[in-house]
Amino acid sequence: MTFEEIYTLVKQRKLEMPEGKSTTDLFKKGPDGVGKKLVEEAAESWMAARFEGREELSLELSQVLYYVACMMAEKGLTLEEVYAKL
């Protein structure tokens, strides 16, 4: 799955807010909830890089990307706005 596909999925979940999805629960907490999850996954990525293997690091970094997309959707940022800053 590409980042663009993740972002599309997350935007759809934000729009539909399907019951029973953890992403729906996260969006209900607003930017603070999304931000806490993003920081948590970033810290876990750092720890995986320091103390674990490639598989664990890959998993943690994939989660960071997912929650970056969630924050973008939460705040209404487009891919273009973020890509312009890369």
Residue pairs with C-beta under 8 A, 6 or more apart in sequence:
3 65
3 69
3 79
4 79
6 65
6 66
6 69
7 69
7 72
7 73
7 79
9 69
10 23
10 66
10 69
10 70
10 72
10 73
11 73
13 21
13 23
13 24
13 27
13 73
14 23
14 27
14 73
14 74
17 24
17 27
17 28
18 24
23 70
26 33
26 34
26 37
26 70
27 33
27 34
27 70
27 73
27 74
29 36
30 74
31 71
31 74
31 75
34 67
34 70
34 71
34 74
35 71
37 67
37 70
38 64
38 67
38 68
38 70
38 71
41 60
41 63
41 64
41 66
41 67
42 64
44 60
44 63
45 57
45 60
45 61
45 63
45 64
47 60
48 56
48 57
48 59
48 60
49 57
71 77
72 78
72 79
72 82
